[in-house]
């Protein structure tokens, strides 16, 4: 039996539930099991964060970002997933890891489809998250320095 999920047009949606589900399942789906030695912290707003998004694509983006971060810390470190409602409306999802980080050159190429530094990886995780951000009229930013971990953030506009 084959099943598939198709993307839909972005519409006002609540992100908190999808975030929690995706962040907890991403490490096990990406690596075959939860990685021992990786602390996963999830923070979200007390009220539901809403933005104009496709929930299926949002879940895929969260899973891709968390899986990349878990792989980056390679069994020793932490990954923090944070969802926040912005004062001006919309929301910001950030995934920060304590991995090796990226220099400027690597960060500049990180969003290219099929670009990877890992053996056996597809190189689609960050490009998938970037495509989601663009589809949702949002942005994706990379804040990283070599030896200092990385933070990838997606900012999405208000649902209004």
N, C-alpha and C positions, 0 to 999 in steps of 0.2 A: 504494500500500500504506500502510495506516495502522497505526502501532504505538502502544502506550500502556503505561505502567507504573503499576500501582496500588499504593497504600500498603498496608502490612500492619500488623498489630498490633506494637507495640514488643516486642522480645525482646532477650536479651543479644547484643550485636554488637560487633565490633571496629571502631573508628572511624578508626584511623590510615591504612589504605589508601584508604578513601573520602575522607578529608581531602585527601590528596596529589593524588588524581585530580581531585577537584572544584575544588580551589584553582587548579590549573594550567590547567584548561579553562574556568573561569568567565570570565576576561577576554575570551577570544576569542569565546565564545558570546554574551556580553552585548553586545559592541560591534562584532562582525563581524571583528575582528582584535585582536591584542595591542596595547595602547597603548604606543607608544614613550615613554620618559621616566618610566615607572612601574616602580619597583623592587618586586618581589614576593618577600617573605621568608616561608618556611614553616618552622615549628618544631614538632616533635612529640616525644613521649616515646620513649625507646629501646625500651621494651616496649610491647606493644599496649594501647591504652586501650580499656576496655570499659565499656559503659553499656547501659541498657535503651533501645533506640531502634529505629526503623524505618530501615534503611539507605537506602532510596529517598528518604524524607523528609529524612534527614540530609544526603544529597548535595544535594538541592534547597535546603536552608537554607544550606549552605556556599556554593553557587554564588550564591545571592541576596546574601549578605553580602559576598562578595568582589567581585561585580559592582558593588554599590553603592559600595564603598570605592574601586574603580578609577575609577568615574565621578566620585566626589567629588574625587579628586586632579587630575583633568582633565589628564593628561599630564605633570604635574610633581609628583613626590613619591613616597611609598612606602606600601605596604600590607603589614602584618605579620599573618600568620595563625598562631595558636598553639593547639596542643592540649596540654592537660596533665592528668595523672592527679591527682586530689585526694587528700590524705592521708586524709580521712574516707570515701573511696570516690567513685566517679563520675568525671566528667570536666568540664572547662571548655574551651570553644572560644571564642577571642576573635579578632576582626578589628579591627585598629587602622589608621587612615589618617592622613595628614598634610594632609588637605583643610581646607576652611574651618570645619569644625565646625558645631555647632548651638547656638542659644541655648535657654533652658529651654522657651520656648513651642513652638519647632519640635520639640525632642526629645519633648515631651509628645504631639505629634500624629503623630510618625513611625511609630507602629505601626498607625495607622488604615488599613484597606484603601482603596486608591485615592488616598491622600494622597501628593502628590509636589510637588517644587519644580523638577523638570526637565521641559522641553518634550519631549513624545513618550514619556515614561516611563509605565508602568502604575500605579506606586504600590503594587505588590504585594510587592516584595522583603522589606521588613522585616516586614510583616504575615504573610507566608508563614513566615519564620523564627520569629516569635513563636508562630504556630499550631503549628509543629513542637515548640518548647520545651514548650508546654502539653500537647500530645499525649503527650509523653515524660515528663510529671510533672516537668519542669524549669522553669527561669526564663530570661528574657532581660532583660539590663540595658543601658542606654545611658549611657556616661560621655563627656560632650562639653561643650565650651565654645566659644563663637564665637571663631574665629581660632586654635583649638588642636587641630583634628582631632577625631576621634571614635573611640571603642572600643565595639563591640557585643560582648557576651559572652553565650553560652548555657551554662548550668550544668545538667548532667544527673545524675540519681541513679545509684548503683551498680547493676550488673547483678544483684547477688545478691538 
